[in-house]
Amino acid sequence: MASVPVSGGRFVIIGGGSLVGSATAAELLDAGAAEVRLFDNFSMGAETAVAHLRDNPRLSVVRGDVMRMADLLAAMEGMDGALPLAAYMTLNMDRDPWGGLDVNIRGVQNALEAASARGVKKVVFASSNAVYGYGPGIKGDLIETTPFFSEGAPPAAILYGATKIIGEQLCRTYTKKHGLPHVVLRYSTVYGERQHHRAANALFIIETLEKLAKGEPPEVFGDGSETKHFVYVGDLARANRMAFESAASDVAVNCSGPAPITTKELVELVTELAGGGPAPRFVGETPGKVRLTSGGAFRIAHEKAHAAIGWKPEVDMREGLGRLIRWLREGNA
């Protein structure tokens, strides 16, 4: 059995000083985890992301780097489950592809090696819908067997997606060769409280809010028909917990929100929830800016996640964006 009960269990989150890391830590602690250890070098994550949890005696924060095996071996000591989150996303991959390839590939391999050496009972790997690629070929239902599409997409986005494919296969390798159970969760674009500025699509929400706050028209690329599929961070934290608790292993599943949304619909919804503002301005390409396009209408199907780990999303965009805006207005940005 690959099930790892959260209540009474000990878990390490690699890259824990992050949006998903902080939400998952809270989820595991609320479910009765005996210890949650956050491992991060804080080069991209922020200690402020977990400041609200620091008074919990069952939480510890360990500074370390995924490129240093000794750090990972120490962090994995006594842990029942490991959640490798640390990764360069597309914007940082564009700025530093060498560093991105190191962290997203060798860093994952290091984490898996350390988990195997320390007898960790299960790994939940944070993958991405980027394994399907980007560009005009992305359309219809994206299911777990959808192939990788790269034509017409920014190189950094394709590099990021390719590293996630490699990370998934490293997980499979450690399951098959070393008996280390794993579940791969392919995250959609994550948003919610403690939002960071590192994901291109999630950053678009923040940029829209900032323009509205200044009384400026928000920008919509093209005719606004491009599709995005987001997932609320609280739903994703729950998926991480349920993946540990499930008997599933050697499986990869999508974790997306209840429904996709077009860019135009997203801007209109953000404008409404923010209390109104100027009508959007439709724009073309901005030279030098990495912008993730996803082609025509698509949906990231999450039905397999329900079958494998019992999970389905609960928070729609209206509710999730409302929570994010309230958090920002409370002065938390």
C-alpha positions as CSV (number, residue, x, y, z in Angstrom):
1,M,0.0,0.0,0.0
2,A,1.3,3.4,-0.9
3,S,-1.0,5.3,1.4
4,V,0.7,7.7,3.9
5,P,-1.7,8.9,6.6
6,V,-1.3,12.6,7.2
7,S,-2.5,12.5,10.8
8,G,0.6,11.8,12.9
9,G,2.9,11.8,9.8
10,R,6.0,13.8,9.0
11,F,6.3,15.7,5.7
12,V,9.0,17.8,4.0
13,I,8.0,20.3,1.3
14,I,11.0,21.1,-1.0
15,G,10.6,24.7,-2.1
16,G,8.2,25.3,0.9
17,G,8.6,29.1,0.9
18,S,6.1,29.5,-1.9
19,L,2.4,30.0,-2.6
20,V,1.7,26.2,-2.9
21,G,4.2,25.4,-0.2
22,S,2.6,27.6,2.4
23,A,-1.0,26.5,1.6
24,T,0.0,22.8,1.6
25,A,1.8,23.2,5.0
26,A,-1.3,24.7,6.5
27,E,-3.4,21.9,5.0
28,L,-1.2,19.2,6.4
29,L,-1.0,20.8,9.8
30,D,-4.8,21.2,9.9
31,A,-5.1,17.5,9.1
32,G,-2.9,16.6,12.1
33,A,0.6,16.1,10.7
34,A,3.1,15.6,13.5
35,E,5.7,17.7,11.6
36,V,5.9,19.7,8.5
37,R,9.4,20.7,7.4
38,L,9.8,23.5,4.9
39,F,13.0,23.3,2.9
40,D,14.0,26.4,0.8
41,N,17.0,28.5,-0.1
42,F,14.7,31.5,-0.4
43,S,16.2,32.7,-3.6
44,M,12.7,32.9,-5.1
45,G,10.4,31.9,-2.2
46,A,9.9,34.2,0.7
47,E,9.8,33.7,4.4
48,T,6.8,36.1,4.5
49,A,4.8,33.4,2.6
50,V,4.9,31.2,5.7
51,A,5.1,33.9,8.4
52,H,1.5,33.1,9.4
53,L,2.5,29.5,10.3
54,R,5.7,30.2,12.1
55,D,4.2,30.0,15.6
56,N,3.0,26.4,15.0
57,P,5.4,24.2,17.0
58,R,4.9,21.4,14.4
59,L,6.3,23.5,11.6
60,S,10.1,23.9,11.0
61,V,11.9,25.9,8.3
62,V,15.2,24.6,7.0
63,R,17.4,26.6,4.7
64,G,18.9,24.4,2.0
65,D,19.5,24.0,-1.7
66,V,18.3,21.2,-4.0
67,M,21.7,21.3,-5.7
68,R,23.4,20.2,-2.4
69,M,22.8,16.5,-1.7
70,A,23.9,16.9,2.0
71,D,21.1,19.5,2.6
72,L,18.5,17.2,1.1
73,L,19.7,14.1,3.0
74,A,19.4,16.0,6.2
75,A,16.0,17.4,5.3
76,M,14.6,14.0,4.5
77,E,15.7,12.3,7.7
78,G,12.7,10.9,9.5
79,M,10.1,12.0,6.9
80,D,7.2,9.9,5.8
81,G,6.4,12.0,2.7
82,A,8.1,14.5,0.5
83,L,6.6,17.1,-1.9
84,P,9.2,18.4,-4.3
85,L,8.0,21.9,-5.4
86,A,11.2,23.7,-6.0
87,A,11.4,24.8,-9.7
88,Y,12.2,27.6,-12.1
89,M,9.0,28.6,-13.8
90,T,8.8,30.0,-17.3
91,L,9.7,33.6,-16.6
92,N,12.8,32.6,-14.6
93,M,13.7,29.9,-17.1
94,D,13.8,32.7,-19.7
95,R,16.2,34.8,-17.6
96,D,18.4,31.9,-16.6
97,P,18.0,28.7,-18.5
98,W,21.2,27.1,-17.1
99,G,19.9,27.6,-13.6
100,G,16.4,26.4,-14.6
101,L,17.7,23.2,-16.1
102,D,19.9,22.5,-13.1
103,V,17.1,23.0,-10.5
104,N,14.2,21.4,-12.5
105,I,16.2,18.3,-13.5
106,R,19.2,17.7,-11.3
107,G,17.4,19.2,-8.3
108,V,14.5,16.8,-8.7
109,Q,16.8,13.8,-9.1
110,N,18.7,14.9,-6.0
111,A,15.4,15.1,-4.0
112,L,14.3,11.6,-5.2
113,E,17.7,10.1,-4.4
114,A,17.7,11.6,-0.9
115,A,14.1,10.5,-0.4
116,S,15.0,6.9,-1.4
117,A,18.1,6.9,0.7
118,R,16.3,8.1,3.8
119,G,13.4,5.6,3.4
120,V,10.7,8.2,2.6
121,K,7.4,6.3,2.1
122,K,5.9,8.4,-0.7
123,V,6.7,11.4,-3.0
124,V,4.1,13.7,-4.5
125,F,5.7,15.5,-7.4
126,A,4.5,18.9,-8.5
127,S,4.3,18.8,-12.3
128,S,2.4,21.1,-14.6
129,N,0.0,21.2,-17.5
130,A,3.1,22.6,-19.3
131,V,3.8,18.9,-20.1
132,Y,1.2,19.4,-22.9
133,G,3.2,22.3,-24.3
134,Y,1.9,25.6,-25.6
135,G,0.8,27.3,-28.8
136,P,-2.1,27.1,-31.3
137,G,-2.1,23.3,-31.2
138,I,-3.5,23.3,-27.7
139,K,-7.3,22.9,-28.0
140,G,-10.1,20.7,-26.8
141,D,-9.8,18.5,-23.7
142,L,-6.3,18.0,-22.4
143,I,-6.2,14.6,-20.9
144,E,-3.2,12.8,-19.3
145,T,-2.3,11.1,-22.6
146,T,-2.3,14.3,-24.6
147,P,1.1,14.7,-26.4
148,F,3.5,17.6,-26.0
149,F,3.0,20.5,-28.5
150,S,5.7,23.1,-29.0
151,E,5.2,24.7,-32.4
152,G,5.0,28.5,-32.1
153,A,5.5,28.7,-28.4
154,P,8.2,30.7,-26.5
155,P,11.4,28.7,-26.0
156,A,11.4,29.3,-22.2
157,A,7.9,27.8,-21.9
158,I,8.9,24.7,-23.9
159,L,12.1,24.3,-21.8
160,Y,10.0,24.5,-18.6
161,G,7.5,21.9,-19.9
162,A,10.2,19.6,-21.0
163,T,11.8,19.7,-17.6
164,K,8.5,18.7,-16.0
165,I,8.3,15.8,-18.4
166,I,11.8,14.7,-17.3
167,G,10.9,15.2,-13.6
168,E,7.9,12.9,-14.1
169,Q,10.0,10.2,-15.7
170,L,12.6,10.4,-12.9
171,C,9.7,9.7,-10.5
172,R,8.8,6.7,-12.5
173,T,12.4,5.5,-12.5
174,Y,12.7,5.7,-8.7
175,T,9.4,3.8,-8.3
176,K,10.5,1.0,-10.7
177,K,14.1,0.7,-9.7
178,H,14.0,1.7,-6.0
179,G,10.4,1.0,-4.9
180,L,9.7,4.6,-4.0
181,P,5.9,5.2,-4.5
182,H,4.9,8.5,-6.2
183,V,2.0,10.5,-7.5
184,V,2.5,13.2,-10.1
185,L,0.1,16.1,-9.9
186,R,0.0,18.2,-13.1
187,Y,-0.9,21.7,-11.7
188,S,-2.8,24.2,-13.8
189,T,-1.8,27.9,-13.2
190,V,-2.1,28.4,-9.5
191,Y,-3.6,31.6,-7.9
192,G,-4.7,32.7,-4.5
193,E,-3.7,34.4,-1.3
194,R,0.1,35.0,-0.9
195,Q,0.3,35.2,-4.7
196,H,3.8,35.6,-6.0
197,H,5.0,37.3,-9.2
198,R,6.8,34.4,-10.9
199,A,4.1,32.7,-13.0
200,A,3.2,34.5,-16.3
201,N,-0.5,33.7,-16.3
202,A,-1.0,34.3,-12.6
203,L,1.0,37.5,-12.9
204,F,-1.6,38.7,-15.4
205,I,-4.2,38.7,-12.6
206,I,-2.0,40.9,-10.4
207,E,-1.1,43.2,-13.4
208,T,-4.8,43.7,-14.1
209,L,-5.6,44.6,-10.5
210,E,-2.7,47.0,-10.4
211,K,-3.8,48.8,-13.5
212,L,-7.4,49.1,-12.2
213,A,-6.1,50.5,-8.9
214,K,-4.4,53.3,-10.9
215,G,-7.6,53.9,-13.0
216,E,-5.8,52.6,-16.1
217,P,-7.5,50.2,-18.6
218,P,-6.4,46.6,-18.2
219,E,-4.8,45.0,-21.2
220,V,-6.2,42.0,-23.1
221,F,-4.0,40.4,-25.8
222,G,-5.6,39.9,-29.2
223,D,-9.4,39.5,-29.1
224,G,-9.5,38.0,-25.6
225,S,-10.5,34.6,-26.8
226,E,-7.4,32.8,-25.6
227,T,-8.2,30.2,-22.9
228,K,-6.6,29.9,-19.5
229,H,-7.3,27.3,-16.9
230,F,-6.5,28.2,-13.3
231,V,-6.7,26.3,-10.0
232,Y,-7.2,27.9,-6.6
233,V,-4.3,27.2,-4.2
234,G,-6.5,25.8,-1.5
235,D,-7.8,23.2,-3.8
236,L,-4.3,22.3,-4.9
237,A,-3.1,22.0,-1.3
238,R,-6.0,19.6,-0.7
239,A,-4.9,17.6,-3.8
240,N,-1.4,17.3,-2.4
241,R,-2.7,16.0,0.9
242,M,-5.1,13.5,-0.8
243,A,-2.3,12.2,-3.0
244,F,-0.3,11.3,0.1
245,E,-3.3,9.6,1.7
246,S,-4.4,7.7,-1.4
247,A,-3.2,4.2,-2.2
248,A,-2.3,5.4,-5.7
249,S,1.2,5.2,-7.1
250,D,3.0,5.5,-10.4
251,V,0.2,7.7,-11.7
252,A,0.0,11.2,-13.2
253,V,-3.2,13.3,-13.0
254,N,-4.3,16.8,-13.9
255,C,-5.3,19.2,-11.1
256,S,-7.3,22.1,-12.6
257,G,-10.0,24.4,-11.5
258,P,-13.7,23.8,-12.1
259,A,-13.7,25.5,-15.6
260,P,-11.5,27.3,-18.0
261,I,-11.9,31.0,-18.7
262,T,-11.0,33.3,-21.6
263,T,-8.6,36.2,-21.1
264,K,-11.5,38.7,-21.8
265,E,-13.8,36.9,-19.3
266,L,-11.0,37.0,-16.7
267,V,-10.4,40.7,-17.1
268,E,-14.1,41.4,-16.9
269,L,-14.5,39.3,-13.8
270,V,-11.4,40.9,-12.0
271,T,-12.8,44.3,-12.9
272,E,-16.2,43.5,-11.5
273,L,-14.8,42.0,-8.3
274,A,-12.4,45.0,-7.9
275,G,-15.4,47.4,-7.9
276,G,-15.3,48.4,-11.5
277,G,-13.0,50.4,-13.7
278,P,-12.1,51.3,-17.3
279,A,-12.9,49.0,-20.1
280,P,-10.0,46.8,-21.2
281,R,-7.6,47.8,-24.0
282,F,-6.9,45.2,-26.6
283,V,-3.2,45.0,-27.4
284,G,-0.7,43.1,-29.6
285,E,2.7,41.5,-28.8
286,T,5.1,43.3,-26.4
287,P,8.7,42.8,-27.7
288,G,10.9,41.0,-25.2
289,K,8.0,40.0,-22.9
290,V,7.4,36.3,-22.3
291,R,3.7,35.7,-22.6
292,L,2.2,32.3,-22.3
293,T,-0.4,31.5,-25.0
294,S,-2.5,28.5,-25.0
295,G,-4.2,28.6,-28.4
296,G,-7.9,28.0,-28.9
297,A,-10.6,26.9,-26.5
298,F,-9.4,24.0,-24.2
299,R,-10.1,22.4,-20.9
300,I,-7.6,20.6,-18.7
301,A,-9.7,17.6,-17.7
302,H,-9.4,16.6,-14.0
303,E,-11.7,13.6,-13.9
304,K,-8.8,11.1,-13.6
305,A,-7.7,12.9,-10.4
306,H,-11.0,12.0,-8.8
307,A,-10.7,8.4,-9.9
308,A,-7.1,8.1,-8.6
309,I,-7.0,10.1,-5.4
310,G,-10.6,11.1,-4.8
311,W,-10.0,14.8,-5.6
312,K,-12.0,17.4,-7.5
313,P,-11.8,21.2,-7.4
314,E,-14.3,23.1,-5.2
315,V,-13.5,26.8,-5.6
316,D,-14.4,28.5,-8.9
317,M,-12.8,31.6,-10.3
318,R,-15.3,34.1,-8.9
319,E,-14.9,32.8,-5.3
320,G,-11.1,32.3,-5.6
321,L,-10.5,35.8,-7.1
322,G,-12.7,37.3,-4.5
323,R,-10.5,35.8,-1.7
324,L,-7.3,37.0,-3.5
325,I,-8.6,40.5,-3.8
326,R,-9.8,40.6,-0.1
327,W,-6.3,39.4,0.9
328,L,-4.6,42.0,-1.1
329,R,-6.8,44.8,0.2
330,E,-6.0,43.8,3.7
331,G,-2.4,45.0,2.9
332,N,-0.8,41.6,2.5
333,A,0.7,42.1,-0.9
